Amino acid sequence: MIELHRLNDSVLMLNHRHIETIEALPDTVITLTNERKYICKETPAQVMEQIVAYHRKIFHINLPEAVDI
């Protein structure tokens, strides 16, 4: 799970495997496969960086430092 922050600064732990889309509208809106939507402070690029960091930590794999969106 990745740690994100809602607009009121509360922490949101999100299972990234259920993410279907990430949009900047201008706030970042994350839509899950079950059609639930979450708004967070992080940019889409920051969300992607968190996902990559999670995979590095869990799977101990070498992923590129920069992630292109």
C-alpha positions as CSV (number, residue, x, y, z in Angstrom):
1,M,0.0,0.0,0.0
2,I,1.1,3.5,-0.6
3,E,0.6,6.5,1.7
4,L,-1.2,9.5,0.3
5,H,-2.7,12.6,1.8
6,R,-6.2,13.9,1.4
7,L,-6.9,17.6,1.0
8,N,-7.5,18.0,4.7
9,D,-4.0,16.4,5.4
10,S,-5.4,13.1,6.7
11,V,-3.4,10.0,5.6
12,L,-4.9,7.7,3.0
13,M,-3.4,4.3,2.6
14,L,-4.2,3.0,-0.9
15,N,-3.7,-0.4,-2.5
16,H,-2.1,0.7,-5.7
17,R,-3.0,-2.5,-7.5
18,H,-6.6,-1.3,-7.7
19,I,-5.8,2.0,-9.4
20,E,-7.4,2.3,-12.8
21,T,-6.7,6.0,-13.6
22,I,-4.8,8.9,-12.1
23,E,-5.9,12.3,-13.3
24,A,-4.9,15.9,-12.5
25,L,-8.2,17.9,-12.6
26,P,-6.4,20.1,-11.1
27,D,-6.4,18.1,-7.9
28,T,-5.3,14.6,-8.3
29,V,-8.2,12.2,-8.7
30,I,-7.5,8.5,-8.4
31,T,-10.2,6.1,-9.7
32,L,-10.1,2.5,-8.6
33,T,-11.3,-0.5,-10.5
34,N,-14.4,-0.6,-8.3
35,E,-15.2,3.0,-9.5
36,R,-14.4,4.6,-6.1
37,K,-12.7,7.9,-6.5
38,Y,-10.1,9.5,-4.1
39,I,-8.7,13.0,-4.2
40,C,-5.2,13.5,-2.9
41,K,-2.6,16.3,-2.5
42,E,0.1,14.4,-4.4
43,T,0.6,15.0,-8.1
44,P,0.2,12.0,-10.5
45,A,4.0,11.9,-10.8
46,Q,4.4,11.7,-7.0
47,V,1.9,8.9,-6.9
48,M,3.8,7.0,-9.5
49,E,7.1,7.6,-7.6
50,Q,5.4,6.1,-4.5
51,I,4.4,3.0,-6.4
52,V,7.9,2.5,-7.8
53,A,9.4,3.0,-4.3
54,Y,6.9,0.4,-3.0
55,H,7.9,-2.1,-5.6
56,R,11.6,-1.5,-5.0
57,K,11.1,-2.1,-1.3
58,I,8.9,-5.2,-1.6
59,F,10.4,-7.0,-4.6
60,H,14.0,-5.7,-4.3
61,I,14.2,-5.0,-8.0
62,N,16.0,-2.3,-9.9
63,L,13.6,0.1,-11.4
64,P,14.5,3.4,-13.1
65,E,14.9,6.3,-10.8
66,A,12.7,8.6,-12.9
67,V,9.3,7.5,-14.0
68,D,7.7,9.0,-17.1
69,I,4.0,9.5,-17.1
